[in-house]
Amino acid sequence: MRLIGPMRPIGPMSLIGLIGLIGLTGCSKDSAEVDVPQTQERAITFSGALQDDEEVTRAATPLSDLTHTFSVWAYKNDAYDANTDSYDSYQTVMPGYVVNWAANSANTTTSNTNNWEYVGLTNYPQQTIKYWDFDALAYRFFGVAAGTGSGATVPTGAYMPTGTTATTGATWYQFTATVDASTQAGVDAAPYFSQLWFSTGNPTTYADKQFGRPVQLTFLKPLARVRFLFTFMEGLTFGRESVSNISFRPLDNTQTIATAGTVTVHYPLKGTDITESWSATASSGSTAFTLDNTWYAVIPSITQGAYKMSITVFGDDKTATVPAEYMQWKPGNEYTYSFKITDGGNVILDVIQVGINQWVQKGSTDRYVYNW
């Protein structure tokens, strides 16, 4: 089933597979040769071995099924002000290293344990092995990958997904992507951005983010998914067939539902912030959602106002309003709004029943996913 107009419904499985978990360790020591590090050193690896007691997260679709190249940035903080809880300086560890996937290449070099390689790549001779600095006060990692394409050749020049740009300042790094969620092709083409991996190495605070262990980055599309459902009060003599003229849209008739525009993810490199932040600017949109139990892909939004559900039951028009605080759509999340039809055909928002879940496929595969 498809919509007529600028908004197209997205099937519940079509946008799945947008999160890949990776194992990455990194740091400050440069080495032009691939040699065996000293005992106290841990080299960057992708899908390095985990501790026996460490639970491994599985992912249904590794990034290698979607694209064979990603770029990763790594920084270490080397100064801290306890009075302000601020990290006041940093050193660059990996300035957008390109990592390339090749089948059956695992364990052929020290820096490749699961078919992903970043040392010795054609066009990238400057990329050398990095090692954890256990004296660092904190580490930060983040990355970006293209949404479509799976060519196994190493790209030339700095790698950045089509339609995505990068800018940097003294205290931050950010990506901006032009995305279009109104078509499936546009959803597929949207790049993948990672969440910011931050850790001080403190085993109490960051038990799952220890220095020297694989760093697990979580990638996601810069989009959200939204749907609405109807339920019916027990004992009613009618059901879904009696509901028509459905419209779920902004209460302000001058607003639209953003389906295309630019999305920016902002990564702090120092200071007090230790998580990424998002912003979006819409360029086009749809007037309303009209199909129940149908996933729609949308541009993230945390500033839109209240929404109104309008239906017709037995010729009577009914409405319900969702407050603005429940209409904040964050990247990588999915939101479900449940409306209950009561006696007399009245419609109410069913106890503000809004489901918010990480946009990741449930279940697991039969292989561990440390790679992207």
Buried (B, 14 or more C-beta within 10 A) or exposed (E): EEBEEBBBBBEEEBBBBBBBBBBBBBBBBEBEEBEEBEEEBBBBBBBBEBEEEEEEBBBBBBBBEBBBBBBBBBBBBBEBEEEEEBBBEBEEBBBBBBBBBBEEBBEEBBBBBBBBBBBBBEBBEEBBBBBBBEEBBBBBBBBBBBBBBEEEEBBEEEBBBEBBEBEEEEEBBBBBBBBBBBBBEBBBBBBBBBBBBBBBBEEEEBEEBBBBBBBBBBBBBBBBBBBBBBEBEEEEEEEEEBBEEBBBBBBEEEBBBBBBBBBBBBBBBBBEBBEBEBBBEBEEBBBBBBBBEBBBBBBBBEEBEBBBBBBBBEEEEBEBEBEBEBBBBBBBBBBBBBBBBEEEBBBBBBEEBBEEEEBBBEEEEEEBBBBB
